[in-house]
């Protein structure tokens, strides 16, 4: 089993444009546990790029594609790749942030037409999160090809769940064109309490689930998590030459506020702040690479969120937020509660620190209570057992790729 991860719990206060001079707060350091990652032994080949494995199954079929800006085959979008090979792409389904990946988190995305191809684009975010029976009648097969970042609350996997469900209900096959998980080299966090199931947490898995979307699709099918215990007619096209210890930097940002690898690696730890009064840097040049609040006691580091593309109305817009700069590579440690505990303990408004979204992100009603009670990270982690260990054992059944970690 991987030992619980802890972060170097110290001030990481570096230059940030337009901010005041910074000094390191007195936070005692603790050892850092690392997870091994290695270069790929051979070039990775995405599932979408292995056309010979799935193109014959699409010939002569009306194809529905669940895609966004990450659905690239080399330098060409999957939509254009398939059209150039004579595939009848009938419908494009778009997840949160839209087909081009430009919409704010949580923003309503309207149905539209693709300006390049004229194909209809149907939003799967908002009131229509699952393809309807009428929409499914217009296609013969579904194809899902979207880059995930490996956390339970990233909603692309919820869209995949509903796509599998629609496919099962309407007796249509579904193909998952797999991609690497940039946080796929470890497993951590509390397992979701089913009572807190929502679009940001649909499965009894931990915050960092350690699976590619293809492996997770196999788990959803195998554990019969689809409505009514149905199972989809599922085919996963795996990534060639990939292991769970393969280092992978995303070539395309997966959503507007995860602009680079630093943000993606910090996302598992920092997303919990979305359920608090702490800003994760939406409305700055470094979203998910800084944290801060008007109510944090240390004033050594600051930033001021403003309206930006992908964050038109960010939390604390126009207010000075105080906290941490996490923009250096050494800051991108595995999942930790250290910053959450620090920001709560030194908040001047503890009674307003959490909001109603926190439990859905955490996946457990206990975490808020434990933080308020002053529990340490080690004490909180102990409460995640035995569910976390049981999940790790279940996970092994669905792995498509070598995993050398001691999970």
C-alpha positions as semicolon CSV with decimal commas, in nm:
position;residue;x (nm);y (nm);z (nm)
1;X;0,000;0,000;0,000
2;X;0,121;0,348;-0,073
3;X;0,194;0,528;0,250
4;X;-0,021;0,840;0,312
5;X;0,112;1,135;0,121
6;X;0,220;1,445;0,301
7;X;0,337;1,769;0,148
8;X;0,626;1,986;0,246
9;X;0,405;2,195;0,471
10;X;0,596;2,513;0,443
11;X;0,552;2,850;0,283
12;X;0,618;2,845;-0,088
13;X;0,623;3,218;-0,144
14;X;0,765;3,323;-0,476
15;X;0,725;3,607;-0,721
16;X;0,371;3,680;-0,842
17;X;0,291;3,968;-1,075
18;X;0,149;4,270;-0,899
19;X;0,176;4,123;-0,547
20;X;0,338;4,253;-0,233
21;X;0,681;4,129;-0,120
22;X;0,658;3,789;0,042
23;X;0,806;3,633;0,353
24;X;0,785;3,272;0,459
25;X;0,531;3,214;0,738
26;X;0,634;3,002;1,032
27;X;0,497;2,667;0,921
28;X;0,703;2,364;1,026
29;X;0,813;2,138;0,739
30;X;0,731;1,768;0,732
31;X;0,878;1,495;0,510
32;X;0,747;1,455;0,156
33;X;0,643;1,114;0,025
34;X;0,693;1,081;-0,349
35;X;0,536;0,854;-0,608
36;X;0,773;0,721;-0,876
37;X;0,718;0,835;-1,233
38;X;0,937;0,739;-1,527
39;X;0,973;0,836;-1,892
40;X;0,783;0,620;-2,139
41;X;0,989;0,326;-2,266
42;X;0,854;0,395;-2,615
43;X;0,644;0,678;-2,757
44;X;0,289;0,676;-2,628
45;X;0,014;0,618;-2,882
46;X;-0,328;0,742;-2,777
47;X;-0,632;0,520;-2,823
48;X;-0,769;0,767;-3,079
49;X;-0,449;0,740;-3,285
50;X;-0,486;0,363;-3,325
51;X;-0,742;0,392;-3,601
52;X;-0,689;0,037;-3,719
53;X;-0,838;-0,091;-3,393
54;X;-1,172;0,086;-3,416
55;X;-1,224;0,241;-3,760
56;X;-1,363;-0,084;-3,909
57;X;-1,633;-0,084;-3,638
58;X;-1,745;0,266;-3,741
59;X;-1,763;0,208;-4,116
60;X;-2,118;0,246;-4,245
61;X;-2,246;0,356;-3,903
62;X;-2,394;0,684;-3,782
63;X;-2,142;0,790;-3,519
64;X;-2,197;1,008;-3,213
65;X;-1,876;1,162;-3,077
66;X;-1,834;1,279;-2,717
67;X;-1,536;1,507;-2,760
68;X;-1,381;1,843;-2,674
69;X;-1,062;2,036;-2,744
70;X;-0,846;1,753;-2,606
71;X;-0,971;1,499;-2,863
72;X;-0,672;1,526;-3,090
73;X;-0,511;1,269;-3,320
74;X;-0,168;1,421;-3,355
75;X;-0,241;1,778;-3,467
76;X;-0,587;1,699;-3,607
77;X;-0,914;1,684;-3,415
78;X;-1,084;1,345;-3,400
79;X;-1,391;1,490;-3,575
80;X;-1,183;1,594;-3,875
81;X;-0,979;1,273;-3,865
82;X;-1,288;1,056;-3,892
83;X;-1,459;1,273;-4,153
84;X;-1,145;1,259;-4,370
85;X;-1,171;0,880;-4,365
86;X;-1,531;0,873;-4,474
87;X;-1,687;0,806;-4,135
88;X;-2,044;0,934;-4,098
89;X;-2,016;1,158;-3,793
90;X;-2,381;1,235;-3,715
91;X;-2,362;1,421;-3,384
92;X;-2,107;1,587;-3,160
93;X;-2,182;1,572;-2,787
94;X;-1,996;1,825;-2,572
95;X;-1,915;1,801;-2,196
96;X;-1,870;2,076;-1,937
97;X;-1,678;2,374;-2,085
98;X;-1,816;2,294;-2,432
99;X;-1,678;2,153;-2,756
100;X;-1,395;2,406;-2,771
101;X;-1,332;2,398;-2,394
102;X;-1,380;2,770;-2,341
103;X;-1,685;2,795;-2,110
104;X;-1,661;2,875;-1,739
105;X;-1,686;2,592;-1,489
106;X;-2,054;2,531;-1,420
107;X;-2,167;2,760;-1,702
108;X;-2,468;2,655;-1,909
109;X;-2,347;2,538;-2,250
110;X;-2,599;2,572;-2,531
111;X;-2,658;2,335;-2,821
112;X;-2,507;2,470;-3,141
113;X;-2,350;2,383;-3,475
114;X;-1,981;2,340;-3,540
115;X;-1,880;2,629;-3,763
116;X;-1,616;2,419;-3,944
117;X;-1,819;2,107;-4,027
118;X;-2,180;2,217;-3,979
119;X;-2,238;1,921;-3,750
120;X;-2,487;1,959;-3,465
121;X;-2,333;2,001;-3,120
122;X;-2,545;1,879;-2,830
123;X;-2,444;1,987;-2,480
124;X;-2,420;1,718;-2,214
125;X;-2,382;1,973;-1,938
126;X;-2,680;2,138;-1,775
127;X;-3,030;1,997;-1,794
128;X;-2,936;1,736;-2,058
129;X;-2,649;1,541;-1,901
130;X;-2,732;1,214;-2,074
131;X;-2,807;1,165;-2,444
132;X;-3,183;1,128;-2,474
133;X;-3,352;0,829;-2,642
134;X;-3,441;1,061;-2,932
135;X;-3,077;1,164;-2,970
136;X;-2,963;0,805;-2,946
137;X;-3,201;0,709;-3,229
138;X;-2,997;0,932;-3,459
139;X;-2,677;0,731;-3,409
140;X;-2,561;0,368;-3,423
141;X;-2,252;0,391;-3,204
142;X;-2,105;0,628;-2,943
143;X;-1,736;0,718;-2,919
144;X;-1,591;0,889;-2,610
145;X;-1,253;1,058;-2,643
146;X;-1,181;1,318;-2,373
147;X;-0,870;1,379;-2,164
148;X;-0,930;1,332;-1,790
149;X;-0,709;1,444;-1,498
150;X;-0,771;1,157;-1,258
151;X;-0,995;1,301;-0,987
152;X;-1,343;1,200;-0,878
153;X;-1,484;1,552;-0,905
154;X;-1,366;1,629;-1,259
155;X;-1,695;1,603;-1,447
156;X;-1,578;1,447;-1,773
157;X;-1,599;1,105;-1,607
158;X;-1,957;1,181;-1,503
159;X;-2,035;1,258;-1,867
160;X;-1,876;0,925;-1,960
161;X;-2,096;0,748;-1,704
162;X;-2,413;0,893;-1,852
163;X;-2,293;0,813;-2,204
164;X;-2,242;0,451;-2,105
165;X;-2,584;0,450;-1,944
166;X;-2,750;0,588;-2,257
167;X;-2,567;0,332;-2,468
168;X;-2,682;0,048;-2,242
169;X;-3,042;0,168;-2,231
170;X;-3,062;0,204;-2,608
171;X;-2,864;-0,106;-2,703
172;X;-2,587;0,089;-2,876
173;X;-2,216;0,005;-2,849
174;X;-1,978;0,257;-2,695
175;X;-1,606;0,294;-2,760
176;X;-1,374;0,461;-2,509
177;X;-1,057;0,589;-2,676
178;X;-0,822;0,590;-2,382
179;X;-0,570;0,854;-2,279
180;X;-0,311;0,865;-1,996
181;X;-0,400;0,986;-1,649
182;X;-0,155;1,261;-1,544
183;X;-0,238;1,180;-1,180
184;X;-0,258;0,806;-1,243
185;X;0,052;0,700;-1,048
186;X;-0,116;0,692;-0,707
187;X;-0,449;0,651;-0,525
188;X;-0,555;0,870;-0,233
189;X;-0,838;1,044;-0,051
190;X;-1,169;0,944;0,105
191;X;-1,399;0,710;-0,086
192;X;-1,730;0,871;-0,183
193;X;-2,023;0,813;0,053
194;X;-2,309;0,711;-0,183
195;X;-2,541;0,946;0,009
196;X;-2,338;1,235;-0,139
197;X;-2,360;1,119;-0,500
198;X;-2,373;1,412;-0,743
199;X;-2,237;1,519;-1,082
200;X;-1,904;1,598;-0,911
201;X;-1,895;1,253;-0,752
202;X;-2,092;0,967;-0,903
203;X;-1,895;0,661;-0,797
204;X;-1,768;0,510;-0,469
205;X;-1,408;0,590;-0,555
206;X;-1,147;0,808;-0,378
207;X;-1,061;1,164;-0,480
208;X;-0,751;1,039;-0,667
209;X;-0,875;0,720;-0,830
210;X;-0,561;0,608;-1,017
211;X;-0,743;0,496;-1,331
212;X;-0,756;0,603;-1,692
213;X;-1,104;0,671;-1,830
214;X;-1,088;0,333;-2,003
215;X;-1,011;0,152;-1,679
216;X;-1,280;0,348;-1,495
217;X;-1,531;0,259;-1,767
218;X;-1,445;-0,107;-1,713
219;X;-1,497;-0,060;-1,338
220;X;-1,833;0,114;-1,387
221;X;-1,944;-0,173;-1,609
222;X;-1,797;-0,450;-1,396
223;X;-1,937;-0,318;-1,068
224;X;-2,277;-0,254;-1,234
225;X;-2,288;0,110;-1,130
226;X;-2,509;0,212;-1,423
227;X;-2,878;0,270;-1,353
228;X;-3,060;-0,056;-1,293
229;X;-2,735;-0,252;-1,288
230;X;-2,714;-0,239;-1,667
231;X;-2,388;-0,303;-1,848
232;X;-2,284;-0,123;-2,164
233;X;-2,155;-0,293;-2,478
234;X;-1,813;-0,145;-2,406
235;X;-1,490;-0,147;-2,606
236;X;-1,180;0,029;-2,473
237;X;-0,899;0,117;-2,714
238;X;-0,597;0,137;-2,480
239;X;-0,294;0,365;-2,492
240;X;0,009;0,188;-2,637
241;X;0,332;0,183;-2,431
242;X;0,171;0,334;-2,120
243;X;0,211;0,233;-1,755
244;X;0,076;0,398;-1,442
245;X;0,426;0,520;-1,365
246;X;0,469;0,687;-1,705
247;X;0,516;1,061;-1,678
248;X;0,270;1,240;-1,905
249;X;0,233;1,611;-1,968
250;X;-0,094;1,707;-2,135
251;X;-0,042;1,871;-2,476
252;X;-0,380;2,052;-2,460
253;X;-0,526;2,214;-2,150
254;X;-0,826;2,002;-2,042
255;X;-1,032;2,298;-1,918
256;X;-0,992;2,677;-1,897
257;X;-0,866;2,685;-1,538
258;X;-0,620;2,396;-1,568
259;X;-0,381;2,568;-1,808
260;X;-0,066;2,365;-1,744
261;X;0,084;2,059;-1,578
262;X;0,143;2,241;-1,249
263;X;-0,228;2,317;-1,211
264;X;-0,322;1,961;-1,309
265;X;-0,093;1,808;-1,046
266;X;-0,216;2,048;-0,775
267;X;-0,581;2,008;-0,870
268;X;-0,653;1,702;-0,649
269;X;-0,549;1,895;-0,336
270;X;-0,678;2,239;-0,429
271;X;-1,023;2,159;-0,570
272;X;-1,159;2,109;-0,217
273;X;-1,115;2,485;-0,171
274;X;-1,402;2,533;-0,417
275;X;-1,624;2,442;-0,123
276;X;-1,477;2,716;0,097
277;X;-1,412;3,091;0,106
278;X;-1,062;3,035;-0,037
279;X;-0,989;3,129;-0,398
280;X;-0,790;2,885;-0,610
281;X;-0,680;3,162;-0,841
282;X;-0,968;3,167;-1,086
283;X;-0,950;3,508;-1,247
284;X;-0,568;3,521;-1,234
285;X;-0,292;3,408;-1,470
286;X;-0,222;3,111;-1,241
287;X;-0,549;2,930;-1,161
288;X;-0,503;2,624;-0,938
289;X;-0,147;2,737;-0,871
290;X;-0,225;2,994;-0,602
291;X;-0,463;2,991;-0,307
292;X;-0,580;3,281;-0,099
293;X;-0,861;3,450;0,090
294;X;-0,940;3,797;0,220
295;X;-0,973;3,625;0,558
296;X;-0,629;3,461;0,581
297;X;-0,416;3,611;0,857
298;X;-0,075;3,617;0,686
299;X;-0,041;3,905;0,439
300;X;0,295;3,798;0,290
301;X;0,153;3,686;-0,048
302;X;-0,149;3,827;-0,228
303;X;-0,341;3,831;-0,555
304;X;-0,662;3,992;-0,678
305;X;-0,899;3,789;-0,899
306;X;-1,043;3,969;-1,200
307;X;-1,277;3,870;-1,482
308;X;-1,086;3,656;-1,733
309;X;-1,180;3,418;-2,016
310;X;-1,306;3,100;-1,850
311;X;-1,359;3,284;-1,518
312;X;-1,589;3,576;-1,587
313;X;-1,710;3,609;-1,229
314;X;-1,452;3,440;-1,006
315;X;-1,480;3,415;-0,627
316;X;-1,354;3,732;-0,452
317;X;-1,349;3,923;-0,781
318;X;-1,174;4,256;-0,717
319;X;-1,079;4,160;-0,359
320;X;-0,726;4,112;-0,232
321;X;-0,666;3,749;-0,134
322;X;-0,381;3,638;0,092
323;X;-0,228;3,292;0,093
324;X;0,024;3,086;-0,104
325;X;0,204;3,091;-0,436
326;X;0,242;2,732;-0,557
327;X;0,379;2,796;-0,903
328;X;0,714;2,620;-0,866
329;X;0,756;2,256;-0,981
330;X;0,855;2,145;-0,629
331;X;0,513;2,260;-0,506
332;X;0,327;1,999;-0,714
333;X;0,317;1,728;-0,450
334;X;0,066;1,440;-0,431
335;X;-0,275;1,488;-0,271
336;X;-0,260;1,651;0,071
337;X;-0,489;1,820;0,322
338;X;-0,206;2,036;0,451
339;X;-0,307;2,358;0,278
340;X;-0,675;2,309;0,360
341;X;-0,593;2,268;0,728
342;X;-0,358;2,567;0,719
343;X;-0,608;2,801;0,553
344;X;-0,885;2,702;0,795
345;X;-0,672;2,728;1,106
346;X;-0,561;3,079;1,012
347;X;-0,890;3,211;0,880
348;X;-1,044;3,511;1,053
349;X;-1,393;3,386;0,956
350;X;-1,395;3,018;1,047
351;X;-1,773;3,019;1,086
352;X;-1,811;3,106;0,717
353;X;-1,515;2,907;0,584
354;X;-1,715;2,616;0,438
355;X;-2,009;2,630;0,199
356;X;-2,272;2,373;0,105
357;X;-2,062;2,246;-0,190
358;X;-1,783;2,119;0,032
359;X;-1,938;1,783;0,123
360;X;-2,005;1,698;-0,241
361;X;-1,641;1,760;-0,329
362;X;-1,506;1,581;-0,024
363;X;-1,745;1,288;-0,074
364;X;-1,785;1,250;0,299
365;X;-1,978;1,438;0,570
366;X;-1,691;1,382;0,814
367;X;-1,413;1,595;0,667
368;X;-1,566;1,931;0,757
369;X;-1,632;1,808;1,112
370;X;-1,279;1,673;1,146
371;X;-1,121;1,999;1,032
372;X;-1,335;2,206;1,267
373;X;-1,246;1,968;1,550
374;X;-0,874;2,030;1,490
375;X;-0,786;1,678;1,374
376;X;-0,445;1,629;1,218
377;X;-0,401;1,504;0,862
378;X;-0,283;1,168;0,997
379;X;-0,594;1,134;1,214
380;X;-0,821;1,227;0,924
381;X;-0,647;0,982;0,691
382;X;-0,702;0,700;0,940
383;X;-1,078;0,751;0,901
384;X;-1,057;0,676;0,527
385;X;-0,985;0,313;0,607
386;X;-1,079;0,038;0,537
387;X;-1,271;0,184;0,240
388;X;-0,957;0,315;0,071
389;X;-0,771;-0,015;0,100
390;X;-1,076;-0,204;-0,026
391;X;-1,096;0,026;-0,327
392;X;-0,728;-0,034;-0,408
393;X;-0,792;-0,407;-0,413
394;X;-1,097;-0,364;-0,640
395;X;-0,899;-0,135;-0,869
396;X;-0,653;-0,413;-0,953
397;X;-0,928;-0,607;-1,132
398;X;-0,975;-0,334;-1,391
399;X;-0,620;-0,224;-1,471
400;X;-0,526;-0,222;-1,839
401;X;-0,169;-0,105;-1,782
402;X;0,126;-0,218;-1,567
403;X;0,125;-0,064;-1,220
404;X;0,445;-0,092;-1,019
405;X;0,325;0,109;-0,723
406;X;0,271;-0,082;-0,400
407;X;-0,101;-0,018;-0,378
